[in-house]
Structure formats: C-alpha cells, structure tokens
C-alpha cells in the first residue's frame, strides 16, 4: 500500500508514520484526512483502526480552503495581495507599499492545486518577511510600555500556537499572526510577555493580563480562540 489511499466516503487518506506516535491520530486537512500512525503499525493494523474511526471521521467538519484568484481579496495585517497575469515564464513577486504583487504566467489554471500551492508559498514567504520586519518592533514597544523584560524573539511557522514563552523569557511568535487584526497581534504579544512573569494560567496571570488589556483579557482570549489558521 502506498502512503495514501482513497476511501469512497471520505476521499483521500494520507498516512504519515511517526516513530514517536503511540496511537493513530486523524486530522482534517484542506482536501484530505491525514492519519499519523506508529511506525511499527502494519497495513492491516492501520486499516482496522481506520474502520473503527471512520464514523467519527465522517463527522469532522471540512476546513475552509483559501483560494487565490485574480479578482479575490486577500489581506493580512501588513499587506494585501494583487495577482496579475503577465507574459512571463515563471512566477515572481514584489512587496512594496503594503501590496504583495505576484505575477503569474498567462494561461495558468487557478483551479490547479499546484498553482494554488505556488501562490500560497509566495504569500507565506511574504508573511515570514513581514513578521521578521515588524514583530520585533512591536514586542520591544509593548515590553517597554508595560515594563516587561524578555531575552529574545524567534519567528516560527506554527499553525497550532500563535505564540509561546520559555522559562528563560524567550518569546516565539508565529508568522501566521499576520492573519490576525492588529489588536489581536498585540494581544498575543502581551499574553506572552505576561508569561515572562507568570508561566502558568493561574489567577495571577489573568490579573496581570487584565492590567495590560484594560480588563479585557478573557474577552480578547475568546476572540483569539475563534480565530483559526485555514492554510
């Protein structure tokens, strides 16, 4: 059996073997379901577990898929996207004055998954660039405003966590924060800065976070929890 198979009801099922996996974990992706399985599992074991999981998998909601089209509007915190068809052989991009221009070869099919993946990679590259350009200044300004100290900042590509803070006060921010409105980006940063003092989510943490968000810590957390990365 290959690394994937087609199920009549669920469509494409992708199998990823992981030496650290202790059980089968299913995740709904944009247009397929990914099964992460222990490396030692046989094909028979995988199919047996899949059959047992199938009723639950059929109830999983499909994730919205971002589709990039010339006439569609896509915006991040710091730039908007402009897709252009040009008489060129290869794609190229430029980011200037808050607009990401991506030139696409004439005649491409925007419904082609490879075309979408190519555009998505350019957008992601721009988000990474903008995060490295803007987030350090935001972090420094908010830390100074509210008298926090931190050791360093790292930009990552996490889709499951907007940010994190280590015990040595090193802060991590996902460049997917670009998909949030600015006030929620600031809230993510303040959340992590509060962890430089309170590492858990106890009462003192929430009191501290309230003190730097005008008492809106819980409200903003709910808003953030409703924000998802559909990528």
N, C-alpha and C positions, 0 to 999 in steps of 0.2 A: 504494500500500500504506500502511496506517495505521502507527502507531508500535508495533503489535503484531500477532501472528498466532497461529493455533492450529495446532500440529503434532499429528498423530494419536497419536504415541507419547509425546511429551514435554509436551503440553499447551500452556499459554500461553507465548509467547515475546515478551518486551518488548524493544524496540530503543531504545537511547539513543545519540544522536550526540554525539561529543565532538571538538572541533577539535584537542585535544592527543593524541588516540588515534592510534597508528601501526599498530595491528593490531586484530583483533576479540578481545575478552575476554569470556568467558562466566562468569557467576556464578549459582549456585543460590540463589534466594530461597526464602521460605517455601512459596509455592504456584505459582511460575513461574520461568523462566530469563531472566535479563537479559543481553542482548548489548550491550556497549559497542563502538561502531564508529566509524571515522574519519568525520568529517563529509562528506568528499568521496565516500564509497562510494555506488555506485548500488544500487538494489534487487537487480539481477542479481548484483552482487558479494557482497552480504550473503547472499543465498540460496545462492550457490555455496560460500562459506566455511562457512555453517551446515551444508550437506550433508556437507562434509568433517569437521566437528567432531562431527556427530551421534552416531557410535559412542561417542566419549568422553563426551559429554554424557549419554548413556543410563546410563553407569556412575556418574555423580555421585550420592552419597548425598543423600537428601532431608533437609533440616534439620528438626529438631523444631520444631513450632509451639506457642507458648504460647497456650492457650485459656482465657479468663477466664469462669468460671461461678460462680454464687452459692455453690455447695457446694464449689468447689475451693479449695485452699490455695496462696496465693502470698505469699512473703515476700522481703524484701530485708534488707540489713544493719540498717536502722534502722526499718523499719515492715512491718506485714502488711496485706493487703488484705481489706476487708469490702465485698462487693457487696450492695446492698439494692434491692428493688423497692419503689417508692413511687408514690403517686398524684400525680405531678408531670409537667409537660410537657417539661421539659428536665433533662438530667443536671446534677448538681452534686457537688462533692467537699469534704471537710474532712479535715485531717490533725491528729490530736490523740492524745497519749499513745501514740505508736507504732502507731497504726492509721489507715490511709487508708480513709475511708468514701466510697464512691461510690454516690450514689442514682441509680437508673435508672428511667425511666418504665415503668409496668406494661404488659405486653403486648408488650415487645420480644422479638425472636428472637435469642438469644445465638449462634446459628449464622450470623447475618448478618455478613458481613465488615465492613460499615460500623459495626455495633455493636461488634465487636471492636476496630476501629481507634480508635473513640471512647474506649473504656475504656483502651486502650493509651496513648493520648495523655495521659490524666489520670495514669496511673501514671508515665509518663515525666516529666511535669511535676513530680510529687512527688519523683522521684529527683533531678531537677535542683535542686530546692529544698533537699533534704536534703544533697546534695553541697556546695552553697554554704554551708550552715549548719555542716556537720561537718568536711569535709576540711581547711579552713584551720587548725582547731584541732589536728587530727591531725598535719598537716605541721609545724606550729610545735613541737608537743610532741616529736616524733621528732627533729627537727632540733636542738632544744636538748639532748635526751638524749644524742645521739651527736656533738655539736659540728659539725654541718653548717651552712653558710650558703647562702641562696638569695635571689633578688631578688624574685620574686613568684610567684603561683599563678593559673592560669587553669583554669576548668572547661569542658570541651567535651563533645561528644556522640559521640566516636569509638567505633566498634564494632570497629575493627581493631587499636587500640592502647589498652592500659589507661592508659598514661602516657608522657610524654616529657620531656626536659630539653634546653634550648637551651644554646649556648655561653656565654650571658650568665647562666646559672644560673636561668633562668625555667622553672618546672615546670608542666606541663599534666597534668591528670587527667581521665579520662572519668567522667561521672556514672554510666555503666554499671558502674563499680566497685562500686556499691551491690548488684549481683547476686552479689558475692563474699562469702565469710565474712570476718569482721573481720580475722583474722590474715593473710589474703591481701591485703586492702586495705592493711594496714600494710606488707606485703612490697613491694607495688607502690610505695608512697611511699619506702621505704628504697632500693629499686632506683634510683629517680630521684634521690634525694639522693646516692647514690654517684656518679651521673653528674655531679654538680656538681664532683667531683674528678677522676674518670676518665671521659672522654667515650666511650671505646670499651668493648668487651667483652673486653679483654685479661686477662692473668693478674693484673695489679694490681687490676683492677676486681673480679674474683671473690674475691680475697683480702680486699679491703675489704668486700665484701658479706657474706662469711663472718663477718667480725669483728663485724657488727651483727645477725647472724641465728643466732648460736650454731653456726656451721659448717654451716648448713642451706641455703646459697644454691642449690646445684644441686637439692636435693630440693624446695624451695619453687618453684623455677622450673619443674620438671616438673609440679607440681600446678597451677601457674598456666596452663601451656600446655595442660592438659587441660580448662581452664575456657573455655567458649565462650559468646558472647552470642547466644542464639536469640531474636531480637526481630523 
